Amino acid sequence: SAPRCHLNKHLVAVRVLKGEPAELSCTVSKDEVTGTWFKDGLKLTSMDGVVFEKEGLVHKLIINKVEDIHAGKYRFEGGDIKTEASVFVEDPPQVDKVLLKNLSVPTVAKAGQKVKIKIPFEGRLPVRATWLKDRMELVDDTRIRVDKTETFTMLSISSSERKDCGDYKVRLKNDSGVLEINFKLVVTDKPQPPAGPIKIVESTANDITIEWKPPKDDGGKPLQSYIVERQQVGKNDWVTLGETPRSCTTFTTNKVEKDMSYYFRVRAVNAEGTSDALESDEVKAVSKDSPGAPDPPEIVSASRDTITISWKAPRKTGSSRIVGYIVQKRRKGTMAWLPVNSVPIADKKLKMTSLKKGLQYEFRVAAVNAAGIGDASEPSQPVFARDSMESPGQVQDLKVSSSDSTSVTLTWKRPEAKDGSDVKGYDVEMRSSNNLNWTKCNALPIEVTTYTVKGLQAKEMYFLRVRALNDSGPGEAAELEACIEAAPPVVSPRLLIDDTVKSLLVIKAGNTIRVNIPFEASPDPVVTWLKDGLPLPNQATINTKDGTTQLLIGAAELTDSGTYTVELQNGLGKKEAFSFQVQVTDIPQSPGPIQLEENVPNTVTVTWEPSASEKWENNLYYTVLKRESQKGLWHVVGDLIYTNKFTFTKLIPGRDYYFRVVAKNNFGASGPSESVQPWRIGKPKAEFQVKPQKYRRVNQNQPPRFLVPLKPHVVTTGSECRMSCAVGGHPPPKITWYKDNSDLSNDGTYFCTNDFGVCSLVVLGVTKHDEGEYMVEATNELGRASSKAFLTIKGNN
């Protein structure tokens, strides 16, 4: 006889998102097998959206667009073979893709406008919606309201303000998954006033120049200009003097009168309007007829008895000719200036004798004309009242300690003691081989015996010299020559990312965040760190040296969570970047208050408000414990619970039960939240039955039939499952439930109900052992009928 047909490939269960296509297929060993498809025990001849195909030895059932009705157990039979598998429909929260694309562009509103952002969603109910701004959950107040329904969630701001700007997140969550939507809100307004105070740069009889700083907040729109106004003291009217472009924060007006006083005010302008005004103090237009300040006087000579100085006439002589000069002196380090001459001297040179030997003096000069004494000059160089000393000797052991393609570092030793006992510092000079002129490298005397000359050309020869300095001037120079190295080859910036650099760091709050990123580049690149695209907060420090850049945050806070980016860029504009996530978490906060309810007879359902840590913690779950007296031991009755509800079934009538709930994550457990009152169910009372009166009726007897069959279910460990169907028939059929062909009638962990033909089996606090095939059987004197469905238990991971 011919060999029997057998299965080469069985049907395999599939999980599919609602609205997506699904396919079940099996492979048989004979081509002539036609086969029949069944769903939940019923033969399928046609079903909306379902297509049967046969391609050689392969038989397929194709669902073009999966809906809830397509969930169930499917079976293929043909000849001697039979194979079955289930289709599970997942329905996480979903939002229209066009809306998501629109939200990727910042939402812009003008200050004072109403803002409404409505997000319709689909998905298996209940869907929990949470709104967050800058990582903190939004709560209703006088301006802001969050609405939530079964089909949409909406944020309403009655009158928007600049402080409403920021990054927003909407988190939609149900049993099938989580959807997070990010968007940015920008509120524009007129600018804040310019930053003060208004400074008076110059005030003369003919004009006044004022200066201010840009406003701290430009209102979210670029500044366009500043408006400058003037008010004469004693008058009410403000006169507009003109406008300046946004880049200019100074203004000069000649619309002033000599010896009159004025107030000035400045407003900033952007596309949204004009800011409030920044006002100045009173400003007087005064005449400047007296002379200007001369240049600082020069020291001609110094000895222990006398010091001689000279000076030049000021560039501004005032409204009349200069008749003489007043000279003042002070000891270096003091504030008070003392007059040297009381009567103006016409000469521009003065020899002073009333000085104390060994003290260091400074001098200044003021010109005098008919209007009075002008402004004093800046002080002269300090000079000692003592006999001049010899110049210092030559520095010792001058050499090049290091060099590269652009710089040379020199070191030397002080002149010998007899020559350099009073060295005040050093000067370094340089010239290239094709230049005869020496250039001084330092602006101020060098106090140490080393100096780095920068900005040199590669492969060029340079001459360098160093002189010691004292009060008598520079000493004899020590000289050397140095050849600059060729520039090293250019190496484009490259981040050396290996297994030690993680793309996700989970840090406990209070611990240190330390991330080392190695790199290579030549010359040294510019290293930039960013957090969420913005400069790092103040508590973060960056240290870059020897090919490694380090991010360090001493004590991490929850607000330090985010995306960190390190960028390398060289002078040629070549750039490389690397980003990683940091999640700062902590031991969870305690759950909210507990409520106890009897939703199913002889059980208690424990519900609680979620822990506040759910806002930022993705791996948070709950553990439920119970005890049977006020001083008894606590026992875990439910663990790895990701919802806020748990049903406890094993109650004994007449006993008191206490419950507590703790929140947990990878770092530990929160403090407990406990039930306030104990839970007790009374002992059952005797039941009385009243025998109904019998009436004669028309024979309406019918065999049992299922009006609505059982459907497959997918539930999470610890939650409640209710499997229901509808049965017809007369007399009313007897209902019996089975699991994997075992009668459940005497099993106290299951609750069966029959309300006018609607039959339910309630499984409380499901575990992995409850997974399997369930059957409900209806029988009366005219026959029997049955319906089957599969219960799948999802793990909490």
C-alpha positions in Angstrom: 0.0 0.0 0.0 1.1 3.6 -0.6 2.8 5.4 2.3 0.6 7.5 4.6 0.7 11.3 4.3 2.5 13.0 7.1 3.5 16.6 8.2 6.9 18.0 7.1 6.2 21.3 8.9 3.6 22.0 11.7 1.6 25.2 12.2 3.4 27.6 14.5 1.7 30.1 16.8 2.1 33.8 15.8 1.8 37.1 17.7 0.8 40.0 15.4 0.0 43.6 15.9 -3.6 44.6 15.2 -3.9 45.8 11.6 -0.8 43.9 10.4 -1.0 40.8 8.1 -0.5 37.3 9.5 0.1 33.9 8.0 -0.2 30.3 9.2 1.4 27.6 7.0 2.1 23.9 7.2 3.8 21.5 4.8 2.5 18.0 4.0 4.3 15.1 2.2 1.7 14.6 -0.5 0.5 17.0 -3.1 -3.0 15.6 -3.5 -4.0 16.5 0.1 -6.6 19.3 0.0 -7.3 19.8 3.7 -9.8 21.8 5.7 -9.2 24.8 8.1 -10.9 25.2 11.5 -11.1 28.1 13.9 -11.9 27.5 17.6 -13.3 24.1 16.6 -15.6 25.4 13.8 -15.0 24.7 10.2 -13.9 27.7 8.2 -15.5 28.1 4.8 -15.2 31.8 4.5 -14.2 34.6 6.8 -13.7 38.3 6.2 -10.1 39.2 5.4 -9.0 35.5 5.5 -7.6 33.7 2.3 -6.7 30.0 2.0 -3.9 29.1 -0.4 -2.2 25.9 -1.6 1.2 26.1 -3.2 2.3 22.5 -4.0 2.9 20.8 -0.6 2.4 24.1 1.4 -1.0 25.1 2.8 -1.5 28.7 3.9 -4.1 30.6 5.8 -3.4 34.4 5.2 -5.1 37.2 7.2 -4.6 40.5 5.2 -5.4 42.8 8.2 -5.6 41.2 11.6 -8.5 42.3 13.9 -9.6 41.2 17.3 -12.1 38.7 15.7 -9.1 36.8 14.2 -7.6 35.8 17.5 -8.1 32.1 18.3 -6.9 28.6 17.7 -6.7 27.4 14.1 -6.5 23.8 13.0 -5.6 22.2 9.6 -6.9 18.7 8.9 -6.3 16.7 5.7 -6.4 12.9 5.4 -4.6 11.4 8.3 -2.9 14.6 9.5 -3.9 17.3 11.9 -1.9 20.4 13.2 -3.0 23.4 15.1 -1.7 26.7 16.4 -3.0 30.0 17.8 -3.1 33.6 16.6 -2.6 36.1 19.3 -3.5 39.8 18.6 -1.4 42.5 20.2 -2.9 46.0 20.3 -0.5 48.5 21.8 -1.2 52.2 21.8 -0.9 53.7 18.3 -1.1 57.3 16.9 -1.6 58.5 13.4 1.8 58.7 11.5 0.9 62.1 10.0 0.3 63.5 13.5 3.6 62.2 14.6 5.3 63.8 11.6 3.6 67.1 12.3 4.7 67.0 16.0 8.4 66.5 14.9 8.2 70.2 13.9 8.2 72.5 17.0 4.8 73.9 17.9 5.0 77.7 17.9 2.6 80.0 19.8 2.5 83.7 20.7 2.5 84.6 24.4 -1.1 84.9 25.6 -2.5 82.6 22.9 -4.4 79.4 23.8 -2.5 76.2 23.0 -4.3 72.9 22.5 -2.5 69.7 21.5 -4.8 66.8 21.0 -3.5 63.3 20.4 -6.1 60.7 19.3 -5.0 57.2 19.9 -6.0 53.6 19.3 -5.2 50.5 21.3 -6.6 47.9 23.7 -8.2 49.6 26.7 -7.4 50.8 29.3 -4.8 53.1 27.9 -3.0 55.2 30.5 -1.8 58.7 29.3 0.9 60.7 31.0 2.2 64.1 30.0 5.7 65.3 31.0 7.6 68.6 30.4 11.3 68.6 30.8 11.0 65.0 32.4 8.5 66.2 35.1 4.8 65.1 35.0 2.4 67.9 34.2 -0.3 68.6 36.8 -3.4 70.8 36.3 -3.3 74.4 37.5 -5.1 77.6 36.7 -3.6 77.8 33.2 -2.7 74.2 32.3 -5.2 71.3 32.0 -4.6 67.7 30.8 -7.8 65.8 29.5 -7.9 62.0 29.1 -10.6 59.9 27.5 -10.7 56.4 26.0 -9.9 57.8 22.5 -7.7 60.8 23.0 -5.6 62.9 25.4 -5.3 66.6 25.2 -3.0 69.3 26.7 -4.7 72.8 27.0 -2.9 76.0 28.0 -5.4 78.8 28.4 -2.8 81.6 28.1 0.7 80.6 27.0 3.9 82.1 28.6 7.6 82.0 27.8 8.1 79.6 30.6 5.9 77.0 28.8 8.8 76.6 26.2 10.4 73.2 26.5 10.5 69.5 25.5 7.3 67.6 26.1 6.6 63.9 26.2 3.3 62.0 26.0 3.5 58.4 27.3 0.7 56.0 26.3 0.7 52.7 28.0 -1.5 49.5 28.0 -1.0 45.8 28.5 0.4 45.4 25.0 3.1 48.1 25.2 4.2 51.7 25.6 4.3 54.5 23.0 6.2 57.7 23.7 5.7 60.9 21.7 8.1 63.8 21.9 7.5 67.3 20.7 8.8 70.8 21.4 6.7 73.9 22.3 8.1 77.4 21.5 6.3 80.5 22.9 7.3 83.8 21.4 6.9 87.2 23.0 8.2 90.7 22.9 11.8 90.9 24.4 12.6 91.7 28.0 14.0 95.2 28.5 17.7 95.7 27.7 20.1 94.7 30.5 21.3 97.7 32.6 22.4 99.9 33.9 22.8 102.4 31.1 26.4 103.6 31.1 27.4 107.1 30.2 30.4 106.6 27.8 31.0 110.3 27.2 29.2 113.5 28.2 30.2 116.9 26.7 28.5 120.2 26.2 27.6 119.1 22.6 26.9 115.4 22.8 26.2 112.5 25.1 27.1 108.8 24.3 25.3 106.0 26.2 25.8 102.2 26.3 23.6 99.2 27.4 23.6 95.4 27.1 21.2 93.2 25.1 18.2 91.8 27.0 18.6 88.5 28.8 15.6 87.0 26.8 14.9 88.0 23.2 11.4 86.6 23.4 12.2 83.6 21.2 12.5 85.9 18.1 15.7 87.6 16.9 16.1 91.2 17.9 15.6 93.7 15.1 16.6 97.0 16.7 16.7 99.3 19.7 14.7 102.5 20.2 16.4 105.3 22.1 14.4 108.1 23.8 15.3 111.3 25.8 13.5 113.3 28.4 14.7 116.7 29.7 14.6 116.8 33.5 11.6 118.8 34.6 9.5 118.0 31.5 7.0 115.2 30.9 7.5 114.5 27.2 9.8 111.7 25.9 11.5 112.5 22.5 12.5 109.7 20.2 16.1 110.2 19.2 16.5 107.3 16.8 17.0 103.5 16.4 20.2 101.4 16.3 20.5 97.9 14.7 20.5 94.9 17.0 24.3 94.6 16.8 24.9 98.1 18.1 24.4 98.8 21.9 25.7 102.4 21.9 24.1 105.6 20.8 25.4 109.2 20.5 23.1 112.2 20.4 23.9 115.9 19.8 20.4 117.0 20.6 21.5 118.3 24.0 22.1 121.7 25.5 25.1 122.7 27.6 24.5 122.4 31.4 21.1 120.8 30.9 20.2 117.4 32.5 18.5 114.5 30.8 17.1 111.0 31.3 17.5 108.4 28.6 15.6 105.1 28.0 16.1 102.2 25.6 13.6 99.6 24.3 14.4 96.4 22.4 12.3 95.4 19.3 11.6 92.0 17.7 8.9 90.8 15.4 6.5 90.3 18.3 6.7 93.9 19.6 8.6 96.4 21.7 10.0 95.7 25.2 9.5 97.7 28.4 12.0 100.5 28.8 15.4 100.5 30.6 15.9 104.0 32.0 19.1 105.8 32.9 20.0 108.0 35.9 20.2 111.8 35.4 22.9 112.8 32.9 24.2 116.4 32.6 25.7 117.9 29.4 28.8 119.6 30.9 31.3 121.8 29.2 34.8 120.3 28.8 36.9 123.5 28.4 39.7 122.4 30.7 42.7 120.5 29.2 42.8 116.7 28.6 45.2 114.3 30.3 48.8 114.2 29.2 50.6 110.9 28.6 52.3 109.4 31.7 55.5 111.2 32.6 58.9 109.6 31.8 61.7 109.0 34.4 64.8 110.9 33.3 67.1 110.0 36.2 67.1 108.8 39.8 69.5 108.9 42.7 69.1 108.6 46.5 68.5 112.4 46.7 66.7 113.4 43.5 64.4 112.1 40.8 63.9 114.0 37.5 60.8 113.5 35.3 59.6 114.9 32.0 56.4 114.9 30.1 54.6 116.1 26.9 51.7 118.6 26.4 48.2 116.9 26.3 46.6 116.5 22.8 43.5 118.3 24.0 44.4 121.8 25.3 40.8 122.9 26.0 39.3 126.3 25.1 42.4 128.4 26.1 46.2 128.0 26.1 48.0 126.0 28.7 49.7 128.1 31.4 51.5 125.4 33.3 51.4 121.9 35.0 50.8 120.5 38.4 52.9 117.4 39.4 51.7 114.9 42.1 53.6 112.0 43.7 52.7 108.9 45.8 54.5 106.0 47.3 53.9 102.8 45.3 51.2 100.7 46.9 49.3 103.7 48.4 46.2 105.5 47.1 46.7 109.2 48.2 48.4 111.6 45.7 50.4 114.5 47.2 51.2 117.8 45.3 54.8 118.4 44.4 54.2 122.0 43.3 51.4 124.3 44.4 52.0 126.9 41.6 51.8 125.7 38.0 55.2 125.4 36.3 55.6 126.3 32.6 58.4 123.9 31.9 57.7 120.2 31.0 60.5 118.9 33.2 60.9 118.8 37.0 63.7 117.8 39.4 62.4 116.7 42.9 64.5 116.6 46.0 62.2 116.1 49.0 62.2 112.3 48.8 63.0 109.5 51.3 65.9 107.3 50.3 65.1 103.8 49.3 61.3 104.3 48.8 59.6 103.6 45.5 57.6 106.5 44.0 55.0 107.1 41.2 54.3 110.5 39.5 51.5 112.0 37.5 50.9 115.4 35.7 47.8 117.6 35.0 47.8 120.6 32.6 46.3 124.0 33.7 44.5 126.6 31.6 42.0 129.5 32.2 39.2 127.0 32.9 41.1 125.2 35.6 43.1 122.1 36.2 42.5 119.3 33.6 42.4 115.6 33.9 45.5 114.0 35.5 47.7 111.6 33.5 48.1 107.9 34.2 50.9 107.2 36.7 54.6 106.9 35.6 56.6 103.8 35.9 57.5 103.2 39.6 61.1 104.4 40.5 63.3 104.0 43.6 65.0 107.0 45.2 68.5 105.6 45.2 71.7 105.6 43.3 71.6 103.7 40.1 73.0 100.2 40.2 74.8 98.1 37.6 72.8 96.3 35.0 72.4 92.5 35.7 74.8 90.0 34.3 74.1 87.4 31.6 71.6 84.6 32.3 73.3 81.1 32.7 72.7 77.8 30.9 70.2 79.0 28.3 68.9 76.0 26.3 65.8 74.5 24.5 64.0 72.1 26.8 61.3 71.0 24.3 59.9 72.0 20.9 57.3 71.0 18.3 56.2 72.2 14.9 54.9 75.6 16.2 56.7 76.4 19.5 59.9 76.3 21.5 60.3 76.1 25.3 63.4 77.8 26.8 64.9 77.3 30.2 67.8 79.2 31.9 69.4 80.0 35.3 69.7 83.4 37.1 72.9 85.4 36.6 75.7 84.8 39.0 75.0 86.2 42.5 77.4 89.2 42.3 75.7 90.3 39.0 72.1 89.3 39.5 71.3 89.9 43.2 68.5 92.3 42.3 67.0 90.7 39.2 63.3 91.8 38.8 62.5 89.6 35.8 63.4 88.6 32.2 62.7 89.6 28.6 62.7 87.0 25.7 63.2 88.2 22.1 63.3 86.4 18.8 64.0 86.8 15.1 63.8 84.5 12.1 66.9 83.8 10.0 65.8 86.1 7.2 64.9 89.1 9.5 67.5 91.3 11.3 64.9 93.0 13.7 64.4 91.5 17.1 60.8 91.1 18.4 59.9 91.1 22.1 57.9 88.0 23.0 56.5 88.9 26.4 54.4 92.0 27.3 55.4 92.0 31.1 58.7 90.9 32.7 58.9 87.1 33.1 59.2 86.2 36.8 60.2 82.5 36.3 63.2 81.0 34.4 61.3 79.3 31.6 59.2 80.5 28.7 57.4 79.0 25.7 57.6 80.9 22.4 54.5 80.1 20.3 53.3 80.8 16.7 56.5 79.7 14.9 56.7 78.3 11.4 57.6 74.6 10.8 61.1 73.9 9.2 62.2 77.5 9.9 65.4 78.6 11.7 65.0 81.1 14.6 67.4 83.1 16.9 66.3 83.5 20.5 67.8 85.6 23.3 67.1 86.3 27.0 68.0 89.3 29.2 67.8 89.7 32.9 66.1 93.0 34.2 66.5 95.2 37.3 65.7 98.8 38.1 68.7 100.0 36.0 67.3 98.2 32.9 68.1 95.1 30.9 71.4 93.2 31.2 73.5 91.5 28.5 71.7 89.1 26.3 72.3 85.3 26.2 71.5 84.0 22.7 70.9 80.6 20.9 69.5 79.4 17.6 66.7 76.8 17.1 65.4 74.9 14.1 61.7 74.1 14.2 60.5 70.6 13.5 58.4 69.7 10.5 54.7 69.5 11.2 53.5 66.0 12.1 51.2 64.3 9.5 47.5 65.4 9.8 45.4 62.6 11.3 41.6 63.1 11.0 39.8 63.0 14.3 38.7 59.5 15.1 36.9 58.2 18.2 38.3 54.9 19.4 35.1 53.3 20.6 35.5 49.7 21.8 33.7 47.3 24.2 34.6 49.4 27.2 32.5 52.3 26.0 28.9 51.5 26.7 26.0 53.0 24.7 23.7 52.9 27.8 24.8 53.6 31.3 22.4 52.9 34.2 23.6 54.9 37.3 22.2 55.0 40.8 21.4 58.5 42.0 24.3 59.9 44.1 26.9 57.7 42.4 29.6 59.1 40.1 29.2 59.3 36.4 32.7 58.8 34.8 33.0 58.2 31.1 36.4 58.0 29.3 36.4 58.3 25.5 39.7 57.6 23.7 40.5 59.3 20.4 43.3 60.0 17.9 43.9 63.2 16.0 46.7 65.4 14.8 46.9 68.3 15.5 44.9 68.2 18.7 41.2 68.6 17.9 38.6 70.8 19.6 36.6 68.6 21.9 32.9 69.5 22.6 30.5 67.7 25.0 26.7 68.2 24.8 23.7 66.9 26.7 20.5 66.6 24.7 22.0 68.9 22.1 22.8 71.6 24.6 25.9 72.6 26.6 26.6 70.5 29.7 25.2 71.5 33.1 27.5 73.2 35.6 28.0 70.1 37.7 29.7 68.3 34.8 33.4 68.6 34.3 35.5 67.7 31.2 39.2 66.8 31.3 41.0 66.1 27.9 44.6 65.1 27.7 46.8 62.4 26.1 44.2 61.2 23.6 41.4 60.7 26.1 38.5 63.0 27.0 36.6 62.3 30.3 33.1 63.3 31.4 32.8 63.5 35.2 29.7 64.2 37.3 30.5 63.7 41.0 27.0 62.9 42.4 24.4 61.9 39.7 20.9 63.3 40.0 17.7 62.2 38.1 18.0 65.3 35.9 21.4 64.1 34.6 19.6 61.4 32.6 19.7 62.0 28.8 21.7 61.7 25.6 25.4 62.8 25.9 27.4 63.5 22.7 31.1 64.1 22.4 32.3 65.8 19.2 35.8 66.1 17.7 36.7 68.7 15.1 40.0 69.8 13.6 41.0 73.0 11.9 40.0 71.6 8.5 36.4 71.2 9.5 36.5 67.4 9.8 34.2 66.3 12.6 33.4 63.0 14.3 30.8 62.4 17.1 29.6 59.7 19.4 26.4 59.6 21.5 25.4 57.4 24.4 22.5 57.3 26.9 22.7 57.9 30.6 19.8 56.8 32.8 20.0 57.8 36.5 17.7 55.9 38.7 17.2 55.1 42.4 15.4 52.9 44.8 11.7 53.4 43.9 9.4 55.6 46.0 6.6 53.8 47.9 3.3 53.0 46.2 0.2 55.2 47.0 -2.7 54.2 49.2 -4.2 50.7 49.0 -7.9 49.8 48.4 -9.5 46.4 49.0 -12.6 45.2 47.0 -14.6 42.0 46.6 -15.2 41.9 42.8 -15.7 38.1 42.8 -17.3 36.2 45.7 -14.8 34.9 48.3 -11.8 36.8 46.8 -10.2 40.2 47.5 -8.8 42.5 44.8 -5.9 44.7 46.0 -5.5 48.0 44.1 -3.1 50.8 44.8 -1.9 54.2 43.4 1.2 53.9 41.3 4.6 54.8 42.7 5.8 58.2 41.6 9.0 56.5 40.3 6.9 55.1 37.4 7.5 58.4 35.7 11.2 57.7 35.0 11.6 54.0 35.8 10.9 51.6 32.9 11.8 48.4 34.9 9.6 49.0 37.9 7.3 46.2 39.2 5.3 45.5 42.4 5.3 42.7 45.1 2.1 42.0 47.2 2.5 40.5 50.7 -0.2 39.4 53.2 -0.4 38.2 56.8 -3.4 36.8 58.7 -3.0 38.7 62.0 -1.6 42.0 63.2 1.6 40.3 64.5 1.9 37.5 62.0 4.7 37.0 59.4 4.4 38.6 56.0 4.2 36.2 53.0 4.7 37.1 49.3 1.4 36.3 47.4 2.2 38.1 44.2 5.4 39.2 42.5 6.6 40.7 39.2 3.3 42.6 38.9 3.5 45.4 36.3 -0.1 46.6 36.8 -1.6 48.3 39.9 -4.0 45.5 40.7 -3.8 42.0 42.2 -6.5 39.5 43.2 -6.0 37.1 46.1 -8.2 33.9 46.0 -7.2 31.6 48.9 -9.4 33.3 51.5 -10.7 31.4 54.6 -14.0 32.7 55.9 -13.8 34.3 59.4 -10.1 35.3 59.3 -8.6 38.8 59.2 -6.2 39.6 56.3 -3.7 42.4 56.1 -1.9 43.4 52.8 1.1 45.5 51.9 2.6 46.5 48.5 6.2 47.4 47.7 7.7 48.8 44.4 10.9 47.3 43.2 13.6 47.8 40.5 17.1 46.6 39.9 18.4 48.8 42.8 16.1 47.6 45.5 12.7 47.9 47.1 10.7 50.9 48.3 9.1 51.2 51.7 5.8 49.4 52.0 2.3 50.8 51.5 -0.2 48.9 53.8 -3.9 48.4 54.0 -5.5 50.4 56.8 -8.3 48.0 57.9 -8.1 44.2 57.8 -10.2 42.2 55.2 -12.6 39.6 56.4 -15.3 37.5 54.6 -18.1 36.1 56.7 -18.8 32.4 57.1 -21.5 31.2 54.7 -25.1 31.0 55.9 -27.6 28.3 55.1 -29.3 28.7 51.8 -33.1 28.3 51.3 -34.6 27.4 48.0 -38.1 28.1 46.9 -39.6 25.5 44.5 -41.2 27.4 41.6 -44.8 26.6 40.6 -45.0 24.4 37.5 -47.0 25.5 34.6 -48.0 23.7 31.5 -46.2 25.0 28.4 -45.8 24.5 24.7 -42.9 22.1 24.0 -39.9 24.5 23.2 -37.2 21.9 23.9 -33.9 22.5 22.0 -30.5 20.8 22.2 -27.6 22.9 23.5 -25.8 25.2 21.1 -23.1 28.0 21.5 -24.4 31.4 20.4 -20.9 33.0 21.2 -17.9 30.5 21.4 -14.9 30.8 23.7 -12.0 33.0 22.4 -8.3 32.5 23.2 -6.8 34.8 25.8 -3.3 36.2 26.5 -2.8 37.5 30.0 0.1 38.5 32.3 1.2 36.5 35.3 -0.6 37.7 38.5 -3.5 39.3 36.7 -7.1 38.2 36.4 -8.6 36.3 33.4 -12.3 36.0 32.6 -13.3 33.5 29.8 -16.9 33.9 28.6 -19.3 32.4 26.1 -23.1 32.3 25.4 -25.1 29.1 25.4 -28.7 28.4 24.2 -30.9 25.3 24.6 -34.0 24.1 26.5 -34.2 22.8 29.1 -31.3 25.1 30.2 -28.1 23.0 29.7 -25.8 21.9 32.5 -22.4 23.7 32.1 -19.2 21.9 32.9 -15.7 23.4 32.5 -12.5 21.4 31.7 -8.8 22.3 31.5 -6.7 19.9 29.4 -9.6 17.4 29.7 -9.7 17.7 33.5 -13.0 18.6 35.2 -12.8 21.9 37.1 -16.1 21.5 39.0 -14.5 20.7 42.4 -11.4 23.0 42.0 -11.7 25.9 44.4 -9.2 28.1 42.5 -11.7 28.6 39.7 -15.1 30.4 39.9 -17.8 29.5 37.4 -20.9 31.7 36.8 -24.0 31.2 34.6 -26.3 34.3 34.2 -29.2 33.4 31.8 -26.9 31.5 29.4 -23.8 33.8 29.7 -21.3 31.5 31.2 -17.9 32.6 32.6 -14.9 31.0 34.1 -12.8 33.4 36.3 -9.1 32.6 36.9 -7.7 34.7 39.7 -4.0 35.6 40.0 -3.0 33.5 37.0 0.4 31.6 37.0 2.2 29.7 34.3 0.4 26.5 35.5 -2.9 28.0 34.4 -1.8 27.9 30.7 -3.5 25.3 28.5 -6.6 24.4 26.6 -10.0 25.1 28.3 -13.3 23.6 27.2 -16.8 24.4 28.2 -19.4 21.6 27.8 -23.2 22.2 27.7 -25.5 19.2 28.1 -29.3 18.6 28.4 -31.6 15.6 27.7 -31.5 16.5 23.9 -27.8 16.5 23.4 -24.4 18.1 24.1 -22.2 20.9 22.6 -18.7 22.2 23.5 -16.3 25.1 22.8 -12.6 25.2 23.3 -10.0 28.0 23.6 -6.3 28.4 24.6 -5.1 30.5 27.5 -1.5 31.8 27.1 0.4 33.3 30.0 2.9 36.0 29.2 6.1 36.3 31.3 6.8 39.7 32.9 10.2 40.1 31.1 
